[in-house]
């Protein structure tokens, strides 16, 4: 059974997924790139090495990265389609999400006009 670890690499602006098993020893299997702003994290891309695809590792990476951002109290902006789909299909405790394209008009309740 593989040991899977997700870590935040601020120097590279990405969350990294490393796999260790009998053939891989801490191998970088994928990453989710982000841009850190003041109180906001914009996820821009997610990549899983072809050798590791089809094992659910992308979901593990997304889940742990999003949970870390939520725990830090930052707002998640899912520009990456994979991260956006993960957020739509899975609840992330404490997550604050700002969907791309949100405007005051988009977030106004029915019958209310934005100012």
MDTraj code that builds the backbone (N, CA, C; nanometers):
import mdtraj as md
import numpy as np

residues = "UNK UNK UNK UNK UNK UNK UNK UNK UNK UNK UNK UNK UNK UNK UNK UNK UNK UNK UNK UNK UNK UNK UNK UNK UNK UNK UNK UNK UNK UNK UNK UNK UNK UNK UNK UNK UNK UNK UNK UNK UNK UNK UNK UNK UNK UNK UNK UNK UNK UNK UNK UNK UNK UNK UNK UNK UNK UNK UNK UNK UNK UNK UNK UNK UNK UNK UNK UNK UNK UNK UNK UNK UNK UNK UNK UNK UNK UNK UNK UNK UNK UNK UNK UNK UNK UNK UNK UNK UNK UNK UNK UNK UNK UNK UNK UNK UNK UNK UNK UNK UNK UNK UNK UNK UNK UNK UNK UNK UNK UNK UNK UNK UNK UNK UNK".split()
xyz = np.array([
    [0.0837, -0.1181, 0.0000],
    [0.0000, 0.0000, 0.0000],
    [0.0884, 0.1247, 0.0000],
    [0.0528, 0.2202, -0.0827],
    [0.1325, 0.3413, -0.0963],
    [0.1037, 0.4395, 0.0157],
    [0.2077, 0.5118, 0.0552],
    [0.1945, 0.6205, 0.1499],
    [0.1841, 0.7485, 0.0676],
    [0.0768, 0.8243, 0.0883],
    [0.0519, 0.9457, 0.0112],
    [0.0581, 1.0645, 0.1059],
    [0.1340, 1.1663, 0.0661],
    [0.1494, 1.2843, 0.1504],
    [0.1315, 1.4099, 0.0659],
    [0.0499, 1.5041, 0.1164],
    [0.0298, 1.6316, 0.0498],
    [0.0941, 1.7397, 0.1354],
    [0.1783, 1.8215, 0.0726],
    [0.2454, 1.9296, 0.1431],
    [0.2311, 2.0588, 0.0638],
    [0.2379, 2.1707, 0.1366],
    [0.2331, 2.3017, 0.0724],
    [0.3762, 2.3479, 0.0491],
    [0.4069, 2.3812, -0.0748],
    [0.5392, 2.4297, -0.1118],
    [0.5237, 2.5760, -0.1534],
    [0.5454, 2.6673, -0.0583],
    [0.5280, 2.8095, -0.0865],
    [0.6297, 2.8615, -0.1883],
    [0.7502, 2.8058, -0.1898],
    [0.8533, 2.8503, -0.2842],
    [0.8100, 2.8266, -0.4292],
    [0.7346, 2.7179, -0.4521],
    [0.6871, 2.6845, -0.5866],
    [0.5413, 2.7254, -0.6080],
    [0.4768, 2.7795, -0.5041],
    [0.3348, 2.8189, -0.5091],
    [0.2465, 2.7028, -0.5536],
    [0.2604, 2.5920, -0.4811],
    [0.1783, 2.4756, -0.5146],
    [0.1695, 2.3798, -0.3966],
    [0.0622, 2.3021, -0.3981],
    [0.0480, 2.1892, -0.3071],
    [0.0996, 2.0685, -0.3833],
    [0.1851, 1.9901, -0.3198],
    [0.2470, 1.8756, -0.3860],
    [0.2001, 1.7454, -0.3249],
    [0.1794, 1.6468, -0.4105],
    [0.1394, 1.5134, -0.3671],
    [0.2566, 1.4192, -0.3934],
    [0.3056, 1.3582, -0.2865],
    [0.4185, 1.2654, -0.2964],
    [0.3710, 1.1242, -0.2632],
    [0.4198, 1.0262, -0.3390],
    [0.3831, 0.8862, -0.3194],
    [0.5078, 0.8060, -0.2859],
    [0.4964, 0.7237, -0.1822],
    [0.6043, 0.6323, -0.1454],
    [0.5473, 0.4914, -0.1373],
    [0.6100, 0.3983, -0.2067],
    [0.5752, 0.2565, -0.1994],
    [0.7000, 0.1760, -0.2335],
    [0.6843, 0.0498, -0.2659],
    [0.8025, -0.0329, -0.2917],
    [0.8824, 0.0115, -0.4142],
    [0.8201, 0.0838, -0.5075],
    [0.8932, 0.1297, -0.6262],
    [0.9147, 0.2807, -0.6298],
    [0.8364, 0.3564, -0.5535],
    [0.8471, 0.5026, -0.5511],
    [0.8787, 0.5471, -0.4088],
    [0.9803, 0.6296, -0.3949],
    [1.0218, 0.6739, -0.2618],
    [1.0101, 0.8262, -0.2544],
    [0.8925, 0.8744, -0.2162],
    [0.8710, 1.0182, -0.2074],
    [0.8615, 1.0858, -0.3427],
    [0.8140, 1.0115, -0.4411],
    [0.8032, 1.0630, -0.5774],
    [0.6933, 1.1679, -0.5881],
    [0.7247, 1.2794, -0.6544],
    [0.6245, 1.3818, -0.6813],
    [0.5280, 1.3265, -0.7862],
    [0.4036, 1.3026, -0.7436],
    [0.3043, 1.2428, -0.8325],
    [0.2084, 1.3459, -0.8897],
    [0.2047, 1.4641, -0.8305],
    [0.1158, 1.5674, -0.8817],
    [0.1232, 1.6925, -0.7974],
    [0.0579, 1.7970, -0.8472],
    [0.0562, 1.9229, -0.7740],
    [-0.0631, 2.0076, -0.8163],
    [-0.1001, 2.0981, -0.7275],
    [-0.2047, 2.1963, -0.7547],
    [-0.1403, 2.3336, -0.7380],
    [-0.1292, 2.4075, -0.8479],
    [-0.0670, 2.5398, -0.8453],
    [-0.1645, 2.6435, -0.7924],
    [-0.1100, 2.7411, -0.7204],
    [-0.1946, 2.8470, -0.6668],
    [-0.1217, 2.9803, -0.6694],
    [-0.2005, 3.0866, -0.6589],
    [-0.1484, 3.2215, -0.6423],
    [-0.2028, 3.2719, -0.5099],
    [-0.1133, 3.3104, -0.4208],
    [-0.1532, 3.3576, -0.2882],
    [-0.1697, 3.5087, -0.2912],
    [-0.2855, 3.5551, -0.2495],
    [-0.3091, 3.6974, -0.2322],
    [-0.3400, 3.7230, -0.0862],
    [-0.3773, 3.8450, -0.0536],
    [-0.4120, 3.8781, 0.0840],
    [-0.5470, 3.8164, 0.1176],
    [-0.5444, 3.7086, 0.1960],
    [-0.6677, 3.6423, 0.2364],
    [-0.7356, 3.5617, 0.1267],
    [-0.6679, 3.5427, 0.0147],
    [-0.7260, 3.4696, -0.0986],
    [-0.6223, 3.3764, -0.1609],
    [-0.6685, 3.2602, -0.2033],
    [-0.5829, 3.1655, -0.2746],
    [-0.6537, 3.1297, -0.4043],
    [-0.5888, 3.1618, -0.5160],
    [-0.6440, 3.1306, -0.6489],
    [-0.5778, 3.0026, -0.6990],
    [-0.6567, 2.8961, -0.7134],
    [-0.6042, 2.7710, -0.7697],
    [-0.6094, 2.7833, -0.9214],
    [-0.4931, 2.7655, -0.9852],
    [-0.4826, 2.7897, -1.1292],
    [-0.4686, 2.6632, -1.2138],
    [-0.4145, 2.5565, -1.1583],
    [-0.3943, 2.4333, -1.2362],
    [-0.3692, 2.3158, -1.1427],
    [-0.4088, 2.1971, -1.1877],
    [-0.3800, 2.0737, -1.1156],
    [-0.3248, 1.9739, -1.2157],
    [-0.2149, 1.9112, -1.1801],
    [-0.1509, 1.8120, -1.2677],
    [-0.1208, 1.6858, -1.1881],
    [-0.1531, 1.5713, -1.2469],
    [-0.1149, 1.4415, -1.1911],
    [-0.0285, 1.3721, -1.2961],
    [0.0874, 1.3230, -1.2546],
    [0.1772, 1.2513, -1.3451],
    [0.1002, 1.1352, -1.4091],
    [0.1125, 1.1157, -1.5407],
    [0.0394, 1.0075, -1.6081],
    [0.0583, 0.8702, -1.5439],
    [0.1734, 0.8438, -1.4847],
    [0.1997, 0.7146, -1.4207],
    [0.1120, 0.6921, -1.2976],
    [0.0524, 0.7993, -1.2451],
    [-0.0264, 0.7888, -1.1223],
    [-0.1745, 0.8175, -1.1431],
    [-0.2153, 0.8390, -1.2667],
    [-0.3563, 0.8706, -1.2929],
    [-0.4447, 0.7480, -1.2730],
    [-0.5725, 0.7744, -1.2461],
    [-0.6700, 0.6674, -1.2302],
    [-0.6690, 0.6032, -1.0928],
    [-0.6006, 0.6633, -0.9976],
    [-0.5911, 0.6070, -0.8628],
    [-0.6607, 0.6948, -0.7585],
    [-0.7292, 0.7998, -0.8037],
    [-0.7974, 0.8894, -0.7115],
    [-0.7046, 0.9872, -0.6417],
    [-0.5806, 0.9971, -0.6881],
    [-0.4840, 1.0849, -0.6223],
    [-0.5166, 1.2323, -0.6433],
    [-0.5781, 1.2662, -0.7543],
    [-0.6187, 1.4044, -0.7783],
    [-0.7192, 1.4505, -0.6745],
    [-0.8127, 1.3621, -0.6403],
    [-0.9109, 1.3958, -0.5374],
    [-0.8443, 1.4116, -0.4010],
    [-0.7478, 1.3266, -0.3714],
    [-0.6744, 1.3378, -0.2449],
    [-0.6013, 1.4708, -0.2388],
    [-0.5340, 1.5054, -0.3470],
    [-0.4610, 1.6314, -0.3548],
    [-0.5552, 1.7498, -0.3360],
    [-0.6650, 1.7509, -0.4106],
    [-0.7608, 1.8616, -0.4017],
    [-0.8200, 1.8715, -0.2617],
    [-0.8605, 1.7592, -0.2064],
    [-0.9223, 1.7566, -0.0749],
    [-0.8297, 1.8136, 0.0320],
    [-0.7061, 1.7687, 0.0343],
    [-0.6129, 1.8132, 0.1373],
    [-0.5689, 1.9579, 0.1161],
    [-0.5486, 1.9985, -0.0079],
    [-0.5100, 2.1370, -0.0365],
    [-0.6224, 2.2328, 0.0036],
    [-0.7450, 2.1993, -0.0336],
    [-0.8587, 2.2854, -0.0010],
    [-0.8832, 2.2910, 0.1490],
    [-0.8670, 2.1782, 0.2165],
    [-0.8837, 2.1751, 0.3622],
    [-0.7791, 2.2638, 0.4296],
    [-0.6568, 2.2639, 0.3778],
    [-0.5518, 2.3473, 0.4350],
    [-0.5847, 2.4956, 0.4172],
    [-0.6306, 2.5330, 0.2988],
    [-0.6653, 2.6732, 0.2736],
    [-0.7810, 2.7152, 0.3638],
    [-0.8805, 2.6286, 0.3777],
    [-0.9950, 2.6596, 0.4650],
    [-0.9483, 2.6764, 0.6092],
    [-0.8594, 2.5891, 0.6546],
    [-0.8083, 2.5965, 0.7915],
    [-0.7314, 2.7263, 0.8145],
    [-0.6646, 2.7759, 0.7120],
    [-0.5895, 2.9013, 0.7226],
    [-0.6833, 3.0225, 0.7231],
    [-0.8092, 2.9998, 0.6852],
    [-0.9066, 3.1084, 0.6833],
    [-0.9062, 3.1901, 0.5553],
    [-0.8354, 3.1435, 0.4539],
    [-0.8305, 3.2150, 0.3268],
    [-0.9495, 3.1783, 0.2388],
    [-0.9869, 3.2692, 0.1515],
    [-1.0930, 3.2459, 0.0540],
    [-1.0351, 3.1693, -0.0642],
    [-1.1073, 3.0691, -0.1114],
    [-1.0656, 2.9860, -0.2247],
    [-1.1281, 3.0422, -0.3516],
    [-1.0452, 3.0648, -0.4524],
    [-1.0934, 3.1063, -0.5844],
    [-1.0536, 2.9955, -0.6820],
    [-1.1507, 2.9120, -0.7238],
    [-1.1190, 2.7953, -0.8079],
    [-1.1159, 2.8282, -0.9579],
    [-1.0015, 2.8750, -1.0069],
    [-0.9855, 2.9001, -1.1502],
    [-0.9572, 2.7703, -1.2258],
    [-0.8974, 2.6738, -1.1585],
    [-0.8675, 2.5434, -1.2169],
    [-0.9965, 2.4609, -1.2271],
    [-1.0300, 2.4085, -1.3452],
    [-1.1534, 2.3301, -1.3607],
    [-1.1599, 2.2076, -1.2693],
    [-1.0472, 2.1430, -1.2437],
    [-1.0482, 2.0239, -1.1575],
    [-1.0837, 2.0625, -1.0135],
    [-1.0229, 2.1695, -0.9640],
    [-1.0519, 2.2171, -0.8280],
    [-1.1974, 2.2619, -0.8192],
    [-1.2454, 2.3323, -0.9207],
    [-1.3854, 2.3778, -0.9222],
    [-1.4812, 2.2589, -0.9167],
    [-1.4546, 2.1558, -0.9967],
    [-1.5406, 2.0364, -0.9973],
    [-1.5367, 1.9665, -0.8621],
    [-1.4187, 1.9596, -0.8020],
    [-1.4068, 1.8958, -0.6701],
    [-1.4915, 1.9710, -0.5672],
    [-1.4867, 2.1025, -0.5705],
    [-1.5653, 2.1834, -0.4773],
    [-1.7152, 2.1656, -0.4985],
    [-1.7566, 2.1482, -0.6224],
    [-1.8992, 2.1297, -0.6525],
    [-1.9485, 1.9937, -0.6061],
    [-1.8600, 1.8950, -0.6008],
    [-1.8996, 1.7583, -0.5673],
    [-1.8703, 1.7183, -0.4235],
    [-1.7904, 1.7992, -0.3518],
    [-1.7477, 1.7624, -0.2169],
    [-1.7549, 1.8831, -0.1247],
    [-1.7974, 1.8576, -0.0027],
    [-1.8002, 1.9642, 0.0955],
    [-1.6619, 1.9755, 0.1594],
    [-1.6166, 2.0984, 0.1763],
    [-1.4900, 2.1246, 0.2438],
    [-1.5236, 2.2066, 0.3677],
    [-1.5043, 2.1469, 0.4830],
    [-1.5410, 2.2114, 0.6100],
    [-1.4734, 2.3468, 0.6246],
    [-1.5531, 2.4487, 0.6514],
    [-1.5006, 2.5824, 0.6762],
    [-1.4569, 2.6592, 0.5539],
    [-1.4757, 2.6034, 0.4351],
    [-1.4289, 2.6697, 0.3130],
    [-1.5155, 2.7901, 0.2782],
    [-1.4487, 2.8973, 0.2407],
    [-1.5134, 3.0151, 0.1848],
    [-1.4709, 3.0178, 0.0383],
    [-1.5680, 3.0106, -0.0522],
    [-1.5368, 3.0010, -0.1944],
    [-1.5894, 3.1246, -0.2665],
    [-1.5037, 3.1835, -0.3472],
    [-1.5419, 3.2944, -0.4334],
    [-1.5310, 3.2419, -0.5765],
    [-1.6456, 3.2168, -0.6369],
    [-1.6458, 3.1581, -0.7714],
    [-1.6042, 3.2619, -0.8745],
    [-1.5212, 3.2242, -0.9715],
    [-1.4821, 3.3179, -1.0766],
    [-1.6071, 3.3707, -1.1472],
    [-1.6060, 3.4995, -1.1765],
    [-1.7204, 3.5589, -1.2453],
    [-1.8250, 3.6110, -1.1496],
    [-1.8084, 3.5857, -1.0181],
    [-1.9030, 3.6407, -0.9217],
    [-1.8941, 3.7930, -0.9278],
    [-2.0080, 3.8559, -0.9382],
    [-2.0169, 4.0013, -0.9362],
    [-2.1254, 4.0370, -0.8370],
    [-2.1388, 4.1632, -0.7999],
    [-2.2485, 4.1987, -0.7095],
    [-2.3840, 4.1555, -0.7641],
    [-2.4034, 4.1615, -0.8963],
    [-2.5291, 4.1194, -0.9565],
    [-2.5507, 3.9695, -0.9381],
    [-2.4448, 3.8900, -0.9572],
    [-2.4557, 3.7448, -0.9409],
    [-2.4930, 3.7065, -0.7987],
    [-2.4420, 3.7802, -0.7004],
    [-2.4630, 3.7409, -0.5617],
    [-2.5823, 3.8094, -0.4969],
    [-2.6489, 3.9010, -0.5691],
    [-2.7659, 3.9670, -0.5132],
    [-2.8818, 3.8681, -0.5028],
    [-2.9581, 3.8807, -0.3964],
    [-3.0744, 3.7939, -0.3833],
    [-3.1846, 3.8442, -0.4742],
    [-3.2749, 3.7565, -0.5095],
    [-3.3825, 3.7904, -0.6016],
    [-3.4614, 3.9096, -0.5473],
    [-3.4888, 4.0069, -0.6340],
    [-3.5660, 4.1233, -0.5953],
    [-3.4806, 4.2339, -0.5344],
    [-3.3512, 4.2075, -0.5221],
    [-3.2607, 4.3056, -0.4659],
    [-3.1678, 4.3530, -0.5773],
    [-3.1381, 4.4795, -0.5810],
    [-3.0453, 4.5259, -0.6837],
    [-2.9148, 4.5652, -0.6167],
    [-2.8026, 4.5327, -0.6822],
    [-2.6730, 4.5662, -0.6235],
    [-2.6517, 4.7174, -0.6282],
    [-2.5749, 4.7663, -0.5330],
    [-2.5491, 4.9097, -0.5299],
    [-2.4129, 4.9416, -0.5854],
])
top = md.Topology()
chain = top.add_chain()
for i, resn in enumerate(residues, 1):
    res = top.add_residue(resn, chain, resSeq=i)
    for name in ("N", "CA", "C"):
        top.add_atom(name, md.element.get_by_symbol(name[0]), res)
traj = md.Trajectory(xyz[None], top)
